[in-house]
């Protein structure tokens, strides 16, 4: 019996990253901008998507992939808005992985403009998994508290945008919006920040304009 | 708690490498886990001990090296550790920093019985 030490130096998330890059490259070629929404449960991801759908119609075609541990409820809410939606039920898994998105690939219409992926509600695990998105957004709702960026740094470090949600509750709760934004920017100085209220329909137009402008850049690069 | 899923990927890589080398057993595994890797080392250890039963690595020991978040300032060139996750240069106050280490989640090496 011979003992031998071997150097491996392999990324444990390497296979996920490989699938994610293939997805990103194929969707980008079709002119589809893919956006991954991450947040705690109840931060308002689905409600924000319903609002975004209203702003996108009729000029832009979008679809939504919903990730949940159980139930088809979120996809049904999106479909009720006349938007194509798929539900991934993870059956216990706390995050989506690129291969789950890959399985739906053949069903994604090529004439789509935007593909939104609503991750499983969890501010920790989804941050480790690239799903092939062009833009990653972390949502933070006012009732969760302004201390969350420092407590869950990876979600903020890996995101492109921070979307503060439920801003209509700011007058009622001791949420220091400036502190939340400052601490999120310390972790990630490149973070673009949007303040939104789905209830009052505030800040959604700016967010949608940003997605449209980013897709236009992608189309220009494709050309 | 995605550590079990991560350990699943770890075993896929371990078993493939062991097969390539014609190993009978894996006796030791070393991982590099960055401060900003998003995984908790203690949970990795627990998941590893559960997962290894009835595998080629049943008796394998696991060592985890925790890697600090090290950044380099693009403005003044200073290198520093910022395990407080504040991307601000301690030298010149710039926010334009490169991440050198701290995000890795690597299988570094293994010891095999061949």
Interface residues (C-beta under 8 A of the other chain):
Chain A: X1 X2 X3 X4 X5 X6 X7 X8 X9 X10 X11 X12 X13 X14 X15 X16 X93 X94 X95 X97 X124 X125 X127 X128 X129 X150 X153 X154 X157 X186 X187 X188 X189
Chain B: X1 X2 X5 X6 X9 X10 X12 X13 X17 X21 X23 X24 X27 X28 X31 X36 X37 X38 X39 X85 X86 X87 X88 X95 X96 X104 X105 X106 X107 X108 X109 X110 X111 X112 X113 X114
